[in-house]
Amino acid sequence: MTSKQSRAPKPLPSVDALKRALEYFPDTGVIVWRRREDRGKDWNAHYAGKIAGCNSGNGYLQIRFEGKGYRYHRVAWALHHGEDPGDSLIDHADGNPLNNCISNLRLASRSDNQRNCKAQSAKWPKGVKFDHSRQKFKAHIRVNGRRFESRRYDTPEQAHEAYKAMALKYHGEFARFK
């Protein structure tokens, strides 16, 4: 995933207002503008039936509504479930912020959302570090601020298998291996 939000999510407009203006297709994750009586003929000719939103420049999609920008996945969640997710974060299960199918969106705590992040290093698989003092590889994971490490292994692949087991144990459905 790309960088995470560092502050509480912005409250959405009312779900009724969103549903009057937008239609969500949960199987594709697409949101389109509805024909609106409160808009003129030109607006409807230009926008009605067209995909809403654009890339916000940070890997996520955004929808401008009533003069403000909102994260696409939060609007999708509200349209599908009929309520603003509030302070909860919406996690993209597959790590792709452009995949807004409802089956890919899930409520998450900040910790859960971080667990589903991609590996920080391109050198070793996620959760693997090289122990220079012993010239071996080890798996490591952080759980509620505590760091856990595995024994040492000869290859990064062996250490990564240990990481996978640790991630499933401690992170459950939010475990990510790449």
C-alpha positions as CSV (number, residue, x, y, z in Angstrom):
1,M,0.0,0.0,0.0
2,T,1.0,3.6,-0.3
3,S,1.4,5.9,2.6
4,K,-1.3,5.7,5.3
5,Q,-3.5,8.4,6.6
6,S,-1.9,10.1,9.6
7,R,-5.1,11.8,10.9
8,A,-8.7,10.8,11.5
9,P,-10.7,10.4,8.2
10,K,-12.8,13.3,7.1
11,P,-16.6,12.8,7.8
12,L,-18.6,12.1,4.6
13,P,-21.7,14.0,3.5
14,S,-25.0,12.3,4.4
15,V,-25.5,8.9,2.8
16,D,-28.8,10.2,1.4
17,A,-27.0,13.1,-0.4
18,L,-24.4,10.7,-1.7
19,K,-27.1,8.2,-3.0
20,R,-29.0,11.0,-4.7
21,A,-25.8,12.0,-6.6
22,L,-23.9,8.8,-7.1
23,E,-24.4,5.1,-7.9
24,Y,-22.0,2.4,-6.8
25,F,-21.4,-0.9,-8.6
26,P,-20.0,-3.2,-5.9
27,D,-18.7,-5.9,-8.3
28,T,-16.6,-3.5,-10.3
29,G,-15.9,-0.9,-7.6
30,V,-17.0,1.9,-10.0
31,I,-19.0,4.9,-8.9
32,V,-20.9,6.9,-11.5
33,W,-22.7,10.2,-11.3
34,R,-26.5,10.0,-11.4
35,R,-28.7,12.4,-13.4
36,R,-29.5,15.2,-11.0
37,E,-32.5,17.5,-10.9
38,D,-30.6,20.0,-8.8
39,R,-28.1,20.5,-11.6
40,G,-28.6,22.1,-15.0
41,K,-28.9,20.5,-18.4
42,D,-25.2,21.1,-19.2
43,W,-24.0,19.4,-16.0
44,N,-26.2,16.4,-16.6
45,A,-25.1,16.2,-20.3
46,H,-21.4,16.3,-19.2
47,Y,-21.4,14.2,-16.0
48,A,-24.5,12.0,-15.6
49,G,-23.7,8.3,-16.3
50,K,-19.9,9.0,-16.2
51,I,-17.4,7.6,-13.8
52,A,-17.0,9.9,-10.8
53,G,-13.6,10.7,-9.3
54,C,-10.0,10.9,-10.3
55,N,-6.5,9.9,-9.1
56,S,-5.6,12.0,-6.1
57,G,-1.9,11.8,-6.9
58,N,-1.0,9.5,-4.0
59,G,-2.2,6.2,-5.4
60,Y,-5.8,6.6,-4.2
61,L,-8.9,7.7,-6.1
62,Q,-10.8,10.8,-4.9
63,I,-14.3,12.1,-5.5
64,R,-15.1,15.8,-5.3
65,F,-18.5,16.3,-3.9
66,E,-20.1,19.6,-2.7
67,G,-16.7,21.3,-3.1
68,K,-14.7,18.9,-1.0
69,G,-12.5,15.8,-1.8
70,Y,-13.3,12.4,-0.3
71,R,-11.5,9.1,-0.6
72,Y,-13.3,7.0,-3.2
73,H,-13.2,3.8,-1.1
74,R,-14.9,5.6,1.8
75,V,-17.7,6.8,-0.4
76,A,-18.0,3.3,-1.9
77,W,-18.3,1.9,1.6
78,A,-21.0,4.4,2.6
79,L,-23.0,3.9,-0.6
80,H,-22.9,0.1,-0.2
81,H,-23.4,-0.2,3.6
82,G,-25.6,2.9,4.0
83,E,-23.4,4.5,6.7
84,D,-20.3,6.5,7.0
85,P,-17.4,4.3,8.3
86,G,-16.7,7.1,10.8
87,D,-13.2,6.9,12.4
88,S,-12.6,3.4,11.1
89,L,-10.2,3.0,8.3
90,I,-11.1,1.1,5.1
91,D,-8.4,-1.4,4.1
92,H,-7.9,-2.7,0.6
93,A,-7.4,-6.4,1.2
94,D,-5.3,-7.0,-1.9
95,G,-3.2,-3.9,-1.2
96,N,-4.3,-2.2,-4.4
97,P,-5.8,1.2,-3.6
98,L,-7.5,1.3,-7.1
99,N,-9.5,-1.9,-6.5
100,N,-12.7,-0.6,-4.8
101,C,-14.8,-3.7,-5.3
102,I,-16.8,-4.2,-2.1
103,S,-15.2,-7.7,-1.7
104,N,-11.8,-6.0,-1.4
105,L,-12.8,-3.4,1.2
106,R,-12.9,-4.1,4.9
107,L,-13.0,-2.1,8.1
108,A,-9.6,-2.0,9.8
109,S,-8.0,-0.4,12.8
110,R,-4.8,1.6,12.2
111,S,-2.7,-1.4,13.3
112,D,-4.6,-3.8,11.0
113,N,-4.1,-1.4,8.1
114,Q,-0.4,-1.2,8.8
115,R,-0.1,-5.0,8.9
116,N,-1.4,-5.1,5.3
117,C,1.4,-2.9,4.0
118,K,3.9,-4.0,1.4
119,A,7.5,-4.8,2.2
120,Q,9.7,-1.8,2.8
121,S,12.8,-3.3,1.3
122,A,13.3,-4.6,-2.2
123,K,16.4,-6.5,-1.1
124,W,14.8,-9.1,1.1
125,P,11.3,-10.6,1.3
126,K,8.9,-8.9,3.7
127,G,9.8,-9.7,7.4
128,V,13.3,-10.8,6.6
129,K,16.5,-9.2,7.9
130,F,20.1,-10.2,7.5
131,D,22.1,-10.7,10.7
132,H,25.5,-9.4,9.7
133,S,27.1,-10.6,13.0
134,R,26.2,-14.3,12.3
135,Q,25.9,-14.1,8.5
136,K,22.4,-15.6,8.6
137,F,18.8,-14.5,7.9
138,K,16.1,-14.1,10.5
139,A,12.4,-13.3,10.4
140,H,11.0,-10.4,12.5
141,I,7.5,-9.1,13.2
142,R,6.1,-6.3,15.4
143,V,3.0,-7.0,17.4
144,N,1.4,-4.3,19.6
145,G,4.8,-2.5,19.8
146,R,6.8,-5.6,20.7
147,R,9.3,-7.1,18.3
148,F,9.5,-10.9,17.8
149,E,12.3,-12.6,15.9
150,S,12.8,-16.1,14.7
151,R,15.9,-18.3,14.9
152,R,18.5,-17.8,12.1
153,Y,18.3,-19.4,8.7
154,D,20.8,-20.0,5.9
155,T,18.6,-18.5,3.2
156,P,16.1,-15.6,3.0
157,E,13.5,-18.0,1.7
158,Q,13.7,-20.0,4.9
159,A,13.4,-16.9,7.0
160,H,10.5,-15.7,4.9
161,E,8.6,-19.0,5.5
162,A,9.1,-18.3,9.3
163,Y,7.8,-14.8,8.8
164,K,4.7,-16.1,7.1
165,A,3.9,-18.4,10.0
166,M,4.4,-15.5,12.5
167,A,2.3,-13.1,10.4
168,L,-0.6,-15.6,10.2
169,K,-0.4,-16.2,13.9
170,Y,-0.3,-12.6,15.0
171,H,-2.0,-10.7,12.1
172,G,-4.6,-13.2,10.9
173,E,-6.6,-12.0,7.9
174,F,-4.5,-8.8,7.7
175,A,-1.2,-10.8,7.2
176,R,0.6,-9.8,4.1
177,F,3.6,-11.6,2.7
178,K,5.0,-9.3,0.0
